[in-house]
Amino acid sequence: MIAIFGGTFDPVHFGHLNMAQQCVATFKLHSLYFMPCAIPAHKAAPGISTEHRIAMLKTAIKPYSQFKLDLRELKRSGPSYSLLSLQELRAENPDTPILFLIGMDSFNNLDKWYQWQTITSLCHIVVYQRPGQNCDVQGELKNYKQQAMSNDISLLNEKNGGHLYFLEGKQLDAASSTIRQTLKKSIKKSELLPDAVSHYIKQHQLYQE
């Protein structure tokens, strides 16, 4: 089993690390790959450089032996479509189940993603729920949820993709956008950031007005 966790990670915070840890523990994974995107297809481009985001990710995941980086989206030009990365991963690992870890806010908008139904055939979607978030889906996405949802991890091990799993566990209410706002207004470090990331942000004076 391979797990991929995509995002802008602008900046990476304890919410991301918690989500990844829960996924590793639940599925007993040997490795989980953080895949930072270059130009997100569904949200504003990151306000800081790619180099800074990679450096913060490296320092944040260092204490965790299972966490690794996959930088393929940063080497590609154009928008970071998850489809392209998953097609590449599937070609590299034709017989391995792939888990694609996303948050509930992303899942609620999955039907707006580029060729989303092809994505769901290439991997298992694993959705992590933050406090106060609800699953709110309609139409074809609702149909997919009803058909694909499973609580049986052995089923996800047997098939390469196609299932949907809602990951339950300890929840941290952390959002990069809120952290960026806090850092703009205050020199005080955010409790939602690992110390090494806080130190890096301070050292390079990131997210300041």
Beta strands, then each sheet from edge to edge (+ up, - down):
strand 1: 2-7
strand 2: 32-36
strand 3: 67-69
strand 4: 98-103
strand 5: 124-128
strand 6: 164-167
sheet 1: 3+ 2+ 1+ 4+ 5+ 6+
end
